[in-house]
Amino acid sequence: VQLQASGGGLVQAGNSLRLSCAASGRAFSSYAMGWFRQAPGKEREFVAAISWNGDGTYYADSMKGRFTISRDNAKNTVYLQMNSLKPEDTAVYYCAARQPGWATYHTWGQGTLVTVSS
C-alpha cells in the first residue's frame, strides 16, 4: 500500500482543518490506520488511530475532544478532522498503516504541513 496525505495548510488558532490520507491497493480495508505528527525540533508523536473497520478509535490525550479520526474504506481514505486548533498543533502530520497482528506501523505517507497561527 502507498499513502498520500493532504489537506495541510495555514490556519488561525481556533479554526478547523481536515486532513486526508489516500491509500492505493486493495488491502487498505484490512489495515489499522494512524496519524502521527512531528513538530520542529521534536520527536514524532502519536495523534490518533482507527481500526480496520472503524469501530475502534484511539487518541492521544491532548487531542481528545478536538480531533476525530475516521475512514471510508470504499474510498481507501482515512481522515483527521482537527477542530479548535492551537499554535502547538503546528507540525508535519503523517498517516501510517499497520497490518493485522503487527505491533508497529509499516507504511508511512509523505506528510502534510499544518501551521496554526496565533
C-alpha positions as CSV (number, residue, x, y, z in Angstrom):
1,V,0.0,0.0,0.0
2,Q,1.1,3.6,-0.7
3,L,-0.2,6.5,1.3
4,Q,-0.7,10.1,0.2
5,A,-1.5,12.7,2.9
6,S,-3.1,16.0,2.0
7,G,-5.1,18.9,3.5
8,G,-2.5,20.7,5.4
9,G,-2.1,24.5,5.3
10,L,-2.0,27.7,7.3
11,V,-4.9,28.3,9.7
12,Q,-5.6,30.7,12.6
13,A,-5.9,29.4,16.1
14,G,-9.4,28.2,16.9
15,N,-10.2,27.2,13.3
16,S,-10.5,23.7,11.8
17,L,-8.8,21.6,9.2
18,R,-9.4,18.2,7.8
19,L,-6.5,16.0,6.7
20,S,-7.0,13.2,4.2
21,C,-4.8,10.2,3.6
22,A,-5.5,8.3,0.3
23,A,-4.2,4.8,0.0
24,S,-3.5,2.7,-3.0
25,G,-4.1,-1.0,-3.0
26,R,-6.9,-3.4,-2.2
27,A,-5.5,-4.3,1.3
28,F,-6.4,-0.9,2.8
29,S,-9.6,-2.1,4.3
30,S,-7.7,-4.7,6.4
31,Y,-5.2,-2.2,7.8
32,A,-5.4,-0.2,11.0
33,M,-4.5,3.4,10.3
34,G,-2.9,6.0,12.3
35,W,-2.0,9.7,12.3
36,F,1.2,11.0,13.8
37,R,2.8,14.4,13.9
38,Q,6.3,15.9,14.2
39,A,6.8,19.5,15.3
40,P,10.0,21.3,14.6
41,G,12.7,20.2,16.9
42,K,10.6,17.5,18.5
43,E,10.1,13.8,18.1
44,R,7.3,12.3,16.2
45,E,4.3,11.6,18.4
46,F,1.1,9.6,18.1
47,V,-2.1,11.6,17.3
48,A,-4.9,9.1,16.6
49,A,-5.6,5.6,15.3
50,I,-8.5,3.7,13.9
51,S,-9.2,0.0,13.5
52,W,-9.7,-1.6,10.1
53,N,-13.5,-1.3,10.2
54,G,-13.7,2.0,12.0
55,D,-15.2,0.5,15.2
56,G,-12.2,1.4,17.3
57,T,-10.7,4.8,17.6
58,Y,-7.8,5.9,19.8
59,Y,-6.4,9.3,20.6
60,A,-3.6,11.0,22.4
61,D,-4.8,12.7,25.5
62,S,-4.1,16.2,24.2
63,M,-6.2,15.6,21.1
64,K,-9.2,14.0,22.7
65,G,-12.3,16.1,22.1
66,R,-10.7,18.2,19.4
67,F,-9.6,15.7,16.8
68,T,-11.6,13.0,15.1
69,I,-10.3,10.1,13.0
70,S,-12.5,8.4,10.5
71,R,-12.2,6.3,7.4
72,D,-14.0,5.4,4.3
73,N,-12.9,2.0,3.1
74,A,-14.9,2.4,-0.1
75,K,-12.7,5.4,-0.9
76,N,-9.5,4.0,0.5
77,T,-9.2,7.1,2.6
78,V,-8.6,8.0,6.3
79,Y,-9.4,11.4,7.6
80,L,-8.3,13.5,10.6
81,Q,-10.8,16.3,11.5
82,M,-9.0,18.8,13.6
83,N,-11.0,21.4,15.5
84,S,-10.1,24.2,17.9
85,L,-6.6,24.2,16.6
86,K,-3.8,25.7,18.7
87,P,-0.4,27.0,17.7
88,E,1.1,24.0,19.4
89,D,-0.6,21.8,16.9
90,T,1.8,23.1,14.3
91,A,3.6,20.1,12.8
92,V,4.0,17.8,9.9
93,Y,1.3,15.3,10.0
94,Y,1.8,11.7,8.8
95,C,-0.6,8.9,8.1
96,A,0.5,5.3,8.6
97,A,-0.8,1.8,8.0
98,R,-0.5,-1.2,10.2
99,Q,-1.2,-4.8,9.1
100,P,-3.4,-7.0,11.2
101,G,-1.4,-8.6,14.0
102,W,1.5,-6.2,13.7
103,A,2.6,-4.0,16.6
104,T,4.1,-1.3,14.5
105,Y,3.2,0.8,11.5
106,H,4.9,-0.4,8.4
107,T,3.9,2.1,5.7
108,W,4.1,5.9,6.0
109,G,2.8,8.7,3.9
110,Q,5.0,11.7,3.0
111,G,3.4,14.1,5.5
112,T,1.4,17.3,5.2
113,L,2.3,20.5,7.0
114,V,-0.2,22.2,9.3
115,T,0.7,25.6,10.6
116,V,-1.5,27.3,13.2
117,S,-1.0,31.0,13.7
118,S,-1.9,32.7,16.9
